[in-house]
Amino acid sequence: MILAAGRGERMRPLTDHTPKPLLPVGGKPLIVWHIERLRAAGFTELVINHAHLGHRLEDALGDGAAFGVNIAWSPEASALETAGGIRHALPLLGDAAFVVVNGDVFCDADFGALRAAAQGLDADGPLAHLLLVDNPAHHPEGDFRLASDGHIHADGKPRLTFSGLGAYHPALFAGLPDNSPAKLAPLLRGAMAAGKVRGQRHTGRWIDVGTPQRLAELDRELTPST
């Protein structure tokens, strides 16, 4: 699942008329980089949610055939936050664990490894597997602590930043009401307290494309010199 329902307030005015995942970097929309990398890792069935200017996403990407994938759309009348959006999309995602990617990050993560991690999740065992990165300058305090045994904890140091990429079992979201906004962090912290969240550190390329400045920097990096 690719999360694409955010309003992108910090990206205004760029997002007044274009959904943030459709903003171009390196000659193609940010979300297309995700789709191509997911396809290369063997993911052909994708779910994408949307709210703000969602019709533009559907017009641009269609059913995914042009990218070698099949896209099922999960529209939201108003953005349901991360956990609420995933909960709303559960009928499209099925009963097995799945991979989720924030549509507004750029990352060279190994999606094949995330697929393997998803296969290790279970309703009675680990419920989530998160990809963590070193803390960027705009988020120096980080989010969670990664222990040496692979478990992730809400407390303690040193802390790393959640990348927005992870694998989840549907059971993590089963208690949420549908069509109701819900944040992901409280669910994760509850599962962490029960020892049911694992993860790994990603040391490759990752950027939260959250401001026009970071978008411009990434565009310059990905645009070939002539």
C-alpha positions as CSV (number, residue, x, y, z in Angstrom):
1,M,0.0,0.0,0.0
2,I,1.2,3.5,-0.9
3,L,-0.1,6.3,1.4
4,A,-1.1,9.3,-0.7
5,A,-3.9,11.0,1.1
6,G,-2.0,13.7,2.9
7,R,-2.8,17.4,2.2
8,G,0.9,18.4,2.1
9,E,0.4,21.7,4.0
10,R,4.2,22.4,4.3
11,M,4.5,22.0,0.5
12,R,2.1,24.8,-0.3
13,P,1.6,26.4,-2.8
14,L,2.9,23.4,-4.8
15,T,0.2,21.1,-3.4
16,D,-2.7,23.6,-3.9
17,H,-3.3,22.0,-7.3
18,T,-1.1,18.9,-7.3
19,P,-1.2,16.0,-4.8
20,K,2.2,15.8,-3.1
21,P,3.0,12.3,-4.4
22,L,2.6,13.6,-8.0
23,L,5.2,16.3,-7.5
24,P,8.1,15.6,-10.0
25,V,11.6,14.8,-8.9
26,G,14.2,13.6,-11.4
27,G,11.8,13.8,-14.3
28,K,8.9,11.7,-12.9
29,P,6.4,11.9,-10.0
30,L,7.6,11.0,-6.6
31,I,5.1,8.2,-6.4
32,V,6.2,6.6,-9.6
33,W,9.7,6.0,-8.1
34,H,7.9,3.9,-5.5
35,I,5.8,2.1,-8.0
36,E,8.8,1.2,-10.2
37,R,10.8,0.0,-7.2
38,L,7.9,-2.1,-5.9
39,R,7.4,-3.6,-9.3
40,A,11.1,-4.5,-9.5
41,A,10.8,-6.3,-6.2
42,G,7.9,-8.4,-7.4
43,F,5.0,-6.4,-6.0
44,T,2.3,-6.2,-8.7
45,E,-0.9,-5.7,-6.6
46,L,-0.9,-2.2,-5.1
47,V,-3.4,-0.3,-3.0
48,I,-3.2,3.5,-3.0
49,N,-5.4,5.8,-0.8
50,H,-6.2,9.4,-1.6
51,A,-8.2,12.3,-0.4
52,H,-6.9,15.7,-1.4
53,L,-7.1,16.0,-5.2
54,G,-7.4,12.3,-5.4
55,H,-8.9,12.4,-8.9
56,R,-5.6,13.7,-10.2
57,L,-3.8,10.7,-8.8
58,E,-6.3,8.3,-10.5
59,D,-6.1,10.3,-13.7
60,A,-2.3,10.1,-13.7
61,L,-1.8,6.5,-12.7
62,G,-5.0,4.8,-13.8
63,D,-5.2,1.1,-13.1
64,G,-1.4,0.8,-13.1
65,A,-1.1,-1.1,-16.3
66,A,1.4,1.4,-17.8
67,F,3.7,0.5,-14.9
68,G,3.2,-3.2,-14.9
69,V,1.1,-3.3,-11.8
70,N,-2.6,-3.4,-10.8
71,I,-3.7,-0.4,-8.7
72,A,-6.8,-0.7,-6.4
73,W,-7.8,2.8,-5.2
74,S,-9.0,3.5,-1.6
75,P,-10.6,6.9,-1.7
76,E,-11.3,8.8,1.6
77,A,-13.8,11.6,1.8
78,S,-11.4,13.4,4.1
79,A,-7.9,12.2,5.1
80,L,-8.1,9.5,7.8
81,E,-4.5,9.7,9.1
82,T,-2.1,6.8,8.6
83,A,-3.7,4.1,10.7
84,G,-7.3,5.2,9.7
85,G,-6.3,5.1,6.0
86,I,-4.8,1.6,6.4
87,R,-7.9,0.4,8.3
88,H,-10.2,1.7,5.6
89,A,-8.2,-0.1,3.0
90,L,-8.1,-3.5,4.8
91,P,-10.8,-5.0,2.5
92,L,-8.5,-4.4,-0.4
93,L,-5.4,-5.6,1.3
94,G,-6.6,-9.0,2.3
95,D,-5.9,-11.2,5.3
96,A,-2.1,-11.6,5.0
97,A,0.6,-9.1,6.2
98,F,1.4,-6.3,3.7
99,V,4.0,-3.6,3.1
100,V,3.2,0.1,3.4
101,V,5.1,3.0,2.0
102,N,4.6,6.7,2.6
103,G,4.0,8.4,-0.7
104,D,6.0,11.5,0.4
105,V,9.4,10.0,1.1
106,F,12.2,8.9,-1.3
107,C,14.1,5.8,-0.3
108,D,16.3,3.2,-2.0
109,A,15.2,0.5,0.5
110,D,15.2,-3.2,-0.4
111,F,11.4,-3.9,-0.8
112,G,12.2,-7.6,-1.3
113,A,13.5,-7.6,2.3
114,L,10.4,-5.9,3.5
115,R,8.3,-8.6,1.7
116,A,10.3,-11.3,3.6
117,A,9.7,-9.5,6.8
118,A,6.0,-9.3,6.2
119,Q,5.9,-13.1,5.8
120,G,7.2,-13.4,9.3
121,L,4.3,-11.4,10.9
122,D,1.4,-13.1,12.6
123,A,-1.7,-12.2,14.5
124,D,-0.3,-14.0,17.5
125,G,3.3,-12.9,17.1
126,P,5.1,-9.8,15.7
127,L,2.5,-7.4,14.2
128,A,4.8,-4.9,12.6
129,H,8.3,-4.6,11.1
130,L,9.5,-1.1,10.7
131,L,12.4,0.4,8.7
132,L,14.3,3.0,10.8
133,V,16.8,5.5,9.6
134,D,19.4,7.9,11.2
135,N,17.8,11.0,12.5
136,P,17.7,13.8,9.9
137,A,18.5,17.4,10.8
138,H,14.8,18.3,10.9
139,H,14.0,15.5,13.4
140,P,17.0,15.2,15.6
141,E,15.3,13.4,18.6
142,G,14.1,10.4,16.5
143,D,11.1,8.2,17.2
144,F,12.0,4.8,18.5
145,R,14.8,2.7,19.9
146,L,16.0,-0.4,18.0
147,A,17.4,-3.1,20.3
148,S,20.2,-5.5,19.4
149,D,17.6,-8.3,19.2
150,G,15.6,-6.5,16.5
151,H,12.8,-5.4,18.8
152,I,11.7,-1.8,18.6
153,H,10.8,0.1,21.8
154,A,9.0,3.4,22.3
155,D,11.4,4.5,25.1
156,G,15.1,4.6,25.6
157,K,18.2,5.8,23.6
158,P,19.7,5.9,21.1
159,R,16.7,6.7,19.0
160,L,16.2,6.4,15.3
161,T,13.6,7.9,13.0
162,F,10.7,5.9,11.5
163,S,11.2,6.0,7.7
164,G,7.5,5.6,6.8
165,L,8.2,2.2,5.3
166,G,7.1,-0.9,7.1
167,A,5.2,-4.2,7.1
168,Y,2.1,-4.9,9.1
169,H,-0.3,-7.6,10.0
170,P,-4.0,-6.7,9.6
171,A,-4.6,-7.6,13.2
172,L,-2.8,-4.4,14.2
173,F,-5.7,-2.4,12.8
174,A,-8.6,-4.7,13.5
175,G,-9.8,-2.8,16.6
176,L,-10.2,0.5,14.8
177,P,-13.5,1.7,13.5
178,D,-13.8,2.3,9.8
179,N,-14.0,5.8,8.3
180,S,-12.5,7.3,11.5
181,P,-9.2,9.2,11.6
182,A,-6.5,7.4,13.6
183,K,-2.8,7.9,14.0
184,L,-0.3,5.0,13.6
185,A,2.0,5.9,16.5
186,P,-0.3,5.0,19.3
187,L,-1.0,1.6,17.8
188,L,2.7,1.0,17.3
189,R,3.5,2.0,20.9
190,G,0.9,-0.4,22.2
191,A,2.3,-3.2,20.2
192,M,5.8,-2.3,21.2
193,A,4.8,-2.6,24.9
194,A,3.7,-6.1,24.1
195,G,6.9,-6.9,22.4
196,K,5.2,-7.2,19.0
197,V,7.2,-4.7,16.9
198,R,10.5,-5.6,15.2
199,G,12.6,-3.7,12.7
200,Q,15.9,-2.9,11.1
201,R,18.1,0.1,10.3
202,H,18.3,1.4,6.8
203,T,21.6,3.0,6.0
204,G,21.0,3.9,2.4
205,R,19.3,6.9,0.7
206,W,16.2,8.3,2.5
207,I,14.6,11.7,2.5
208,D,11.4,13.0,3.8
209,V,10.2,15.2,1.0
210,G,8.3,17.5,3.3
211,T,9.3,21.0,2.1
212,P,9.7,22.7,-1.2
213,Q,13.4,23.1,-0.4
214,R,14.0,19.4,0.1
215,L,12.0,18.6,-3.0
216,A,14.2,21.0,-5.0
217,E,17.4,19.4,-3.5
218,L,16.2,15.9,-4.4
219,D,15.2,17.0,-7.9
220,R,18.7,18.4,-8.5
221,E,20.2,15.1,-7.2
222,L,18.1,12.9,-9.4
223,T,18.2,15.0,-12.5
224,P,21.1,13.8,-14.8
225,S,23.6,16.5,-15.8
226,T,23.7,17.5,-19.4
